[in-house]
Structures are given as C-alpha cells and as structure tokens.
C-alpha cells in the first residue's frame, strides 16, 4: 500500500471517531440552551482541563510554532512565558468570571460587560469585537487543516478540498452535540496531539541527527543565529518579546471561547486547578516544536512555507503509518480549536444578537436551531478566508489576540472592584481608540520603536478609558453593589459587602 494512502486513511479514521462522538453527544443533548452552549455548567476538572489545553494548542502550536522556530529561532521560547501568565490569569481572573456567571447566569463576555456598564451599546461592540477577531483564528485552524491533508495525500487532495472536508466535519459534530460534543472530542484530541507531537519530534530527531542533543549541536554549528536573540531577521527584540507575551496570554484569555469555558466549570475549585496546571501542558509542548523547527532548518533549509515543515519532514523521513498517526494528531490540534471558536462565535451571535434583538421570546429549541444555522454561516466565512488569505499562522494568532486584548480594561473594571469606576462611555471610547491604534501599529506602521502593536493599542485603550471615565457617569450604585458585592463576598466572605457600600 502506498504511504500516502496509509497516512490519509489514518486521518480519516480519526475523523470518523470524532463524528461518532458527536452522534453520541447528540443523544445526550437536552433541548436547553445552557446545555447546548455551556455543557450545563457542570464540566469537571479533567474534561475542562483537556478541552482548554486542546483549545490553546492548535494549528498554531503544531504547525505555526514549528514554522516560527524554523524562521526566527529560539526567541519563540522566550515569548513562551505567556503560558505561565495564562495559568495565573485563569487562577485569579477566571474564578471571578465563573462566580459572576454562576450567580447572574452570564453565558458570554458581552452578558457580563453589558450588565455592569448598563449599556446595550457595550453589548453590541463587545460581540462584534469577539466575533471579528476570532474569525481570524478560524482562518488559522482552517489553513492548518488544509496543509495537513494536502501533505498527507502527497498533494492528491488539494489544499482547498482538504480544508473544506475537515471544516465540515468539525461543524457537523458541533451542530449535532453542541458544547458537549466539543468537550468530548477535545478530550481525545488533547491526548492524541500531545503524544503525537512528542513522538514525531523524537522520531525525526533520531532519524536525522541521532538524537535531540546531536540535533542541537548541528544547529549550533551550522545555524547559530537560530540560537541567539534577537535571532534571524532581528525579530525577537525585547519589545516584540514583551508584546507577544501580553498578546498571547491576556489576548487569548479574553477571546470568547476561553471566557465561555470559565462559565462551564462545575466549581471555582475546578477553575483554580485549571490555572495551576494548564502551563505544564502548554510549556512542554513547545519543546518538541523547537526540535522540529530547528532541525527542519538544517534538514530542509529552503522550504517555501515554513508552517509546513513538520508534515513535510514526516512525509519525507518517517514511516507511513507513524506519519498518519502523527498527522491525525496535528488534525486533532487544529480541529480542537476550530470547533471551540465556531462554538464561541455561534454562542455570541445567538445569545448577544439573535436572542437579544431579533427573537427575545422564542423557544429553547428555536435558539438551538438558529445556532446550528449560524455555524453553517461561519463555516462559509472561515473557508473563504482560509483559501484567499495566507499569512504566517503565528502572526495571524497574534493579530487575533491583539484584537481581543481591547476588552481588557472593561473586563478588569468589572472583575476587580476599585474606588474609581470605569464607565460605559470610557469603555466604548477606549475600545474604539484601541482598535484604531491596532490598525495603525500593525498594518500602517508595524510595531513602532520595536514594540508590538498589540501593546501600543491596549496602552492607548487604557489611557482613553481612564480619562473619559473620569468625566462621565459611572454605573448606578445598585449595579455596583449587586455585582461588586457578589465578587467581594466570593473572594473575602460575607463581611466584604461593607467595603462595597463604602465606595458607592
């Protein structure tokens, strides 16, 4: 049997497994919007942990990070400090978001922000930002899926066809089983991708160089620029390193597919364990990614698209059966994030737009049906973006994170009670300023003074938010007592309500 048949066949076997899980999840699904969108708010630690780490590590980790190591060297490890920040943010901020979601039945970030700032304009703007920038993430996953199936088949399945097949499968099991299907498939995908990337990297390291240490020595001798900072092309300056760390931590956490996951947890303890352990998975996955990228720079120095270095190396040097298993793991990595983002955007559009403004009194079954129709629309948009726009995967992820980062002042203003309250006018002005600054510092004049555009944009956002908030009306005392009082009771106990009353 030809190698491409074996590799492609194993990928399709994996796809069949996900479809079966989606069908089983559909049989467990009740006609309830919270069950369809939030897994009934009963996700335990193991399931939540595996779905969150699977969502973080996607085509970005399996393909994009290898391509970045290939092009820019080990500076990407320094930016990997974002993985530690993610754990801390989850532990501190995630528990507060969970507490408010549990108490006030929030589903989306816009639910929480619109309630606190008493503004439907805030709801609409947050929903637009959430969907707009996570659509870029759909592009990343879709492109990764197209690369994988195209390489596995020896280009017999064209990039566009492979992208469409795999996107349809992810959308199908999401539509069938809602978030339950996403969580169940993510459990399989997280384990599969972790084992696969380590197995693939080690096999290639021994096959090509005799082991990881020998690989490192070859890179040091032949491409020392990959082992230094700021690295080839001078990319990893301190400003870019700091910017990527902020964008890939806070920026990813504030995307709806992560914030919605906090609301699905069964308890605050689950969120705390999630924050304490998530960095272990996230950090250790970049070790094999570095072996692939750095080793690939020696073994295949002139590859046209660095993001394809991992599958190209596998198909050239690894046995067909192993290549198929590993590329199925790469498929799992991309699909575990694609399904989560499709679900998050479906949730935002169904909850924050359709249910709020189009049909507020429809039945639960009606909203579920609309959500499924929205998934189909997102599938079309994501596919068009993926086959007409080509960028480095890590670059697109950073832009997506920088866009979601503009919600940071508004979210912190809700989750951390202070004497100086932010206002709806301040939040809206800050988001608008941040988005304009993001365009200027990433598209028009990229990264002024060597500082990532995401940092410039969120800094401008904070400044404008604080200034405008000083001169505009804050949320009502009743809302502040209700929401900040709940937070302080959660954090400090029942007596904390006295502190809130004193501030308002």
C-alpha positions in Angstrom: 0.0 0.0 0.0 1.4 3.4 -0.9 2.5 5.7 2.0 0.1 8.5 1.2 -2.9 6.0 1.3 -1.8 4.9 4.8 -1.3 8.4 6.1 -4.5 9.8 4.7 -6.5 6.7 5.7 -5.5 7.1 9.4 -6.6 10.7 9.3 -10.0 9.8 8.0 -10.3 7.1 10.7 -9.6 9.8 13.3 -12.3 11.9 11.6 -14.8 9.0 11.9 -14.1 8.8 15.6 -15.0 12.5 16.1 -18.2 12.1 14.1 -19.2 9.1 16.3 -18.6 11.1 19.4 -20.8 13.9 18.0 -23.6 11.5 17.4 -23.4 10.1 20.9 -23.3 13.6 22.4 -26.4 14.5 20.3 -28.3 11.6 22.0 -27.4 13.0 25.4 -28.4 16.6 24.5 -31.4 18.1 26.1 -33.5 20.9 24.5 -31.9 23.5 26.7 -29.8 26.5 25.6 -27.4 26.2 28.6 -26.9 22.6 27.9 -26.2 23.3 24.2 -24.0 26.3 24.8 -22.5 25.7 28.3 -22.4 21.9 28.9 -25.0 22.6 31.6 -22.3 24.4 33.7 -21.1 21.0 35.0 -17.7 20.5 33.5 -15.3 18.7 35.9 -11.6 19.3 36.1 -10.4 16.5 33.7 -12.8 17.4 30.9 -12.3 21.1 31.3 -8.5 20.8 31.5 -8.2 18.7 28.4 -10.6 20.9 26.4 -8.8 24.1 27.4 -5.3 22.9 26.6 -6.5 21.4 23.4 -8.1 24.7 22.5 -5.0 26.7 23.3 -2.7 24.4 21.3 -4.0 24.2 17.7 -2.6 24.5 14.2 -0.7 27.4 15.9 1.2 25.0 18.1 1.5 22.0 15.8 2.4 23.9 12.6 2.8 27.6 13.3 5.3 27.3 16.2 7.5 24.9 14.3 7.4 27.4 11.4 8.4 30.2 13.8 11.3 28.3 15.3 12.4 27.5 11.7 12.3 31.1 10.7 13.1 33.1 13.9 14.9 30.7 16.2 14.6 30.1 19.9 13.3 33.6 20.7 9.8 32.0 20.5 10.7 30.1 23.7 11.2 33.5 25.5 7.8 34.6 24.3 6.5 31.3 25.7 6.5 32.9 29.1 2.9 33.7 28.1 2.0 30.1 29.1 2.8 30.9 32.8 0.8 34.1 32.6 -2.2 32.1 31.3 -2.2 30.0 34.4 -2.1 33.0 36.7 -4.8 34.8 34.8 -7.0 31.8 35.0 -6.4 31.2 38.7 -7.2 34.8 39.7 -9.5 36.2 37.0 -11.1 33.0 35.8 -12.6 32.3 39.2 -14.1 35.7 39.4 -15.7 35.4 35.9 -17.0 32.0 37.0 -18.5 33.4 40.2 -20.4 36.2 38.3 -21.5 33.8 35.6 -22.8 31.3 38.2 -24.7 34.0 40.1 -26.1 36.1 37.3 -26.4 33.4 34.6 -24.0 35.0 32.2 -23.1 33.0 29.2 -20.9 35.3 27.1 -18.4 38.1 27.9 -21.0 40.6 26.5 -23.5 39.4 29.0 -21.3 40.4 31.9 -20.0 43.7 30.5 -23.4 44.9 29.3 -24.9 44.2 32.7 -22.2 46.0 34.7 -21.9 49.0 32.4 -25.7 49.2 31.9 -25.3 49.6 28.1 -26.6 47.8 25.1 -24.0 49.6 23.1 -21.3 47.8 25.1 -23.0 44.5 24.4 -23.0 45.1 20.6 -19.5 46.4 20.5 -18.1 43.5 22.6 -20.0 41.0 20.5 -18.6 42.5 17.3 -15.0 42.5 18.6 -15.4 39.0 19.9 -16.6 37.6 16.6 -14.4 39.7 14.3 -11.1 38.8 15.8 -11.8 35.2 16.5 -12.8 34.7 12.8 -9.1 35.2 12.2 -8.5 32.2 14.5 -10.9 30.2 12.3 -8.6 31.1 9.4 -5.6 29.8 11.2 -7.2 26.4 12.0 -8.6 26.0 8.5 -5.3 26.7 6.9 -3.6 24.3 9.2 -6.1 21.6 8.3 -5.6 22.2 4.6 -1.8 21.9 4.9 -2.1 18.6 6.8 -4.4 16.8 4.5 -2.6 18.2 1.4 0.8 17.0 2.6 -0.5 13.6 3.9 -2.0 12.8 0.5 1.0 13.9 -1.5 -1.0 16.9 -2.8 -3.5 14.5 -4.3 -6.1 16.2 -2.1 -5.8 19.9 -2.9 -5.4 22.4 -0.1 -8.9 23.9 -0.7 -10.6 20.5 -0.8 -8.8 19.3 2.4 -9.7 22.5 4.2 -13.4 22.1 3.3 -13.6 18.4 4.3 -12.1 18.9 7.8 -14.0 22.1 8.5 -17.3 20.4 7.6 -16.5 17.5 10.0 -15.8 19.9 12.9 -19.0 21.9 12.1 -21.0 18.7 11.9 -20.2 17.3 15.3 -20.6 20.7 16.9 -24.1 21.1 15.3 -25.0 17.6 16.4 -24.0 17.7 20.1 -23.3 21.4 21.0 -20.5 22.1 23.6 -20.8 18.5 24.9 -19.6 17.2 21.5 -16.8 19.8 21.5 -15.7 18.8 25.0 -15.8 15.0 24.4 -13.9 15.3 21.1 -11.4 17.7 22.7 -10.6 15.1 25.4 -9.5 12.7 22.7 -7.8 15.4 20.7 -5.7 16.8 23.6 -4.2 13.4 24.4 -3.7 12.5 20.8 -2.0 15.8 19.8 0.4 15.7 22.9 1.6 12.2 22.3 1.8 12.7 18.5 3.9 15.9 18.5 6.4 14.4 21.0 6.5 11.1 19.1 7.0 12.8 15.8 9.7 15.2 17.0 11.7 12.5 18.7 11.5 10.1 15.7 12.7 12.8 13.4 15.5 13.9 15.8 16.9 10.4 16.0 16.3 9.7 12.3 18.0 12.8 11.0 20.6 13.6 13.7 21.0 10.7 16.1 19.0 12.4 18.9 18.0 15.8 20.4 21.5 16.6 21.7 23.1 15.9 18.3 20.4 18.0 16.7 21.2 20.9 19.0 24.9 20.6 18.2 24.3 20.7 14.5 22.1 23.8 14.8 24.8 25.4 17.0 27.5 24.7 14.3 25.5 25.5 11.2 22.8 28.0 12.2 24.0 29.7 15.4 21.7 32.6 14.5 18.7 30.4 15.4 20.1 30.1 19.0 20.6 33.7 19.7 18.5 36.8 20.3 17.1 38.8 18.5 17.6 35.9 16.1 17.3 35.8 12.3 15.8 39.0 10.8 16.1 40.6 14.2 12.5 39.7 15.1 12.8 38.9 18.8 13.7 42.3 20.2 12.7 43.0 23.8 9.7 44.9 22.6 8.5 42.2 20.4 9.1 39.5 23.1 7.1 41.5 25.6 4.4 42.2 23.2 3.9 38.6 22.1 3.8 37.6 25.8 1.0 40.0 26.5 -0.9 39.3 23.3 -0.7 35.5 23.6 -1.7 35.5 27.3 -4.3 38.2 28.1 -5.3 38.5 24.4 -6.2 34.8 24.1 -7.8 34.6 27.5 -10.2 37.4 26.6 -11.3 35.7 23.5 -14.9 34.3 23.9 -14.0 30.6 23.5 -11.9 30.8 26.7 -14.1 33.1 28.7 -17.1 31.0 27.9 -15.3 27.9 29.2 -14.9 29.5 32.6 -18.7 29.7 32.8 -19.0 25.9 32.1 -17.0 24.8 35.2 -18.7 22.9 37.9 -17.0 24.9 40.7 -14.4 27.6 41.5 -12.1 24.9 42.7 -12.1 23.4 39.1 -11.0 26.8 37.7 -8.2 27.1 40.3 -6.9 23.7 39.4 -7.1 24.6 35.8 -5.0 27.7 36.4 -2.4 25.8 38.4 -1.9 23.0 35.9 -2.5 24.5 32.4 1.0 25.9 32.0 2.5 22.4 32.4 0.8 21.2 29.2 1.3 24.4 27.3 5.0 24.8 28.0 6.1 21.3 27.4 4.5 21.1 24.0 6.9 23.8 22.7 10.0 21.5 23.4 9.2 19.1 20.5 8.0 22.1 18.4 11.5 23.5 18.8 13.1 20.2 17.8 11.0 20.2 14.6 11.6 23.8 13.7 15.3 24.0 14.4 16.0 20.5 13.0 14.0 21.4 9.9 16.1 24.5 9.3 19.1 22.1 8.9 17.4 19.2 7.1 15.2 21.3 4.7 16.7 24.8 4.6 14.8 26.1 1.6 11.2 25.1 2.2 8.7 27.6 0.6 6.2 27.7 3.5 7.8 27.2 7.0 4.4 26.4 8.5 4.5 23.1 6.6 7.9 22.0 8.0 6.5 19.3 10.4 4.3 17.4 7.9 7.0 17.8 5.2 9.6 16.2 7.4 7.3 13.4 8.5 6.3 12.5 5.0 9.9 12.5 3.8 11.6 10.7 6.7 9.1 8.9 8.9 7.2 5.6 8.2 3.8 6.0 6.6 1.9 4.5 9.5 3.6 6.8 12.0 3.2 9.8 9.7 -0.6 9.1 9.5 -0.9 8.8 13.3 1.1 12.0 13.9 -0.7 14.0 11.2 -4.0 12.8 12.7 -2.7 14.4 15.9 -2.0 17.6 14.0 -5.5 17.4 12.7 -6.8 17.0 16.2 -4.8 20.1 17.3 -6.4 22.2 14.6 -9.9 20.8 15.0 -9.9 21.2 18.8 -9.6 24.9 18.4 -11.7 25.3 15.3 -14.7 23.6 17.0 -14.3 25.8 20.1 -14.2 29.0 18.1 -17.1 28.0 15.9 -19.0 27.3 19.1 -18.0 30.6 20.8 -19.0 32.7 17.8 -22.2 30.8 17.4 -22.9 31.4 21.1 -22.1 35.2 20.9 -24.3 35.6 17.8 -27.1 33.5 19.1 -27.2 34.9 22.6 -26.0 38.5 22.2 -27.6 39.3 18.9 -30.4 37.0 17.8 -31.9 36.2 21.3 -31.4 39.8 22.5 -32.7 41.8 19.5 -34.3 39.5 16.9 -36.5 37.0 18.8 -36.2 37.5 22.6 -39.2 35.3 23.4 -38.6 32.2 21.2 -38.3 28.7 22.5 -35.1 26.9 23.6 -35.4 24.6 20.6 -35.7 27.6 18.3 -32.4 29.1 19.6 -30.6 25.8 19.2 -31.8 25.6 15.6 -30.6 29.2 14.9 -27.3 28.4 16.5 -26.8 25.5 14.1 -27.6 27.7 11.2 -25.1 30.3 12.4 -22.4 27.6 12.4 -23.0 27.0 8.7 -22.6 30.7 8.0 -19.4 30.8 10.0 -18.2 27.8 8.1 -18.6 29.6 4.8 -16.9 32.7 6.0 -14.0 30.8 7.6 -13.5 28.8 4.5 -13.4 31.8 2.2 -10.8 33.5 4.5 -8.6 30.4 4.7 -8.3 29.9 0.9 -7.9 33.5 -0.1 -5.6 34.8 2.7 -2.2 33.3 3.5 -0.1 34.6 6.4 2.3 33.0 8.9 0.0 31.2 11.4 1.6 32.7 14.5 1.3 36.2 13.0 -2.5 35.8 12.5 -2.9 34.4 16.0 -1.1 37.4 17.4 -3.4 39.8 15.5 -6.4 37.9 16.7 -5.1 38.1 20.3 -4.3 41.8 20.0 -7.9 42.5 18.9 -9.4 40.6 21.8 -7.0 42.4 24.1 -9.1 45.6 23.6 -11.6 44.1 26.0 -9.1 44.1 28.8 -9.9 47.4 30.6 -13.6 46.7 30.5 -13.2 43.2 31.9 -10.8 44.3 34.7 -13.1 47.1 35.6 -15.8 44.5 36.3 -13.7 41.8 38.0 -11.5 44.0 40.3 -13.5 46.4 42.4 -11.8 49.8 42.9 -12.9 53.3 44.0 -12.5 54.7 40.5 -15.2 53.0 38.5 -14.9 52.8 34.7 -17.9 54.0 32.7 -19.7 52.8 29.6 -18.5 55.9 27.7 -15.0 55.3 28.8 -15.1 51.6 27.8 -16.5 52.4 24.4 -14.1 55.2 23.7 -11.2 53.1 24.9 -12.1 50.1 22.6 -12.5 52.4 19.6 -9.2 54.1 20.3 -7.5 50.7 20.8 -8.8 49.3 17.5 -7.7 52.4 15.5 -4.3 52.2 17.2 -4.1 48.5 16.4 -4.6 49.2 12.7 -2.0 51.9 12.7 0.6 50.0 14.6 0.2 46.6 12.9 -1.0 47.5 9.3 0.1 51.0 8.6 3.4 51.3 10.5 4.1 47.9 12.1 5.4 47.8 15.6 6.8 51.4 16.2 10.0 51.5 18.2 10.2 47.7 18.1 7.2 47.3 20.4 4.4 45.0 19.3 1.4 46.8 18.0 -0.8 45.0 20.5 0.9 46.7 23.4 0.6 50.1 21.7 -3.1 49.6 21.1 -4.1 48.3 24.6 -2.0 51.1 26.2 -3.9 53.7 24.2 -7.1 52.0 25.2 -6.3 52.1 28.9 -5.4 55.8 28.8 -8.5 56.9 26.9 -10.8 54.6 29.1 -9.4 56.1 32.3 -9.6 59.7 31.1 -13.1 59.5 29.7 -14.3 57.6 32.7 -13.2 60.5 35.0 -15.7 62.8 33.3 -18.7 60.5 32.6 -21.4 58.9 34.6 -20.4 55.6 36.3 -22.7 52.5 36.7 -25.5 53.0 39.2 -24.8 52.3 42.9 -27.3 49.5 42.8 -25.5 47.7 40.0 -22.1 48.2 41.6 -23.4 46.8 44.9 -25.0 43.9 43.2 -22.0 42.8 41.0 -19.0 44.0 43.0 -20.7 43.0 46.2 -21.1 39.4 44.8 -17.4 39.4 43.8 -16.2 40.6 47.2 -18.4 38.0 49.0 -16.9 35.4 46.8 -13.3 36.5 47.4 -13.4 37.7 51.0 -16.6 36.4 52.6 -19.9 37.9 53.6 -18.5 40.9 55.5 -16.9 42.3 52.3 -20.2 44.0 51.4 -19.4 46.7 53.8 -16.4 47.7 51.7 -18.5 48.0 48.6 -21.2 50.0 50.3 -18.5 52.5 51.4 -17.3 53.0 47.8 -20.7 53.7 46.2 
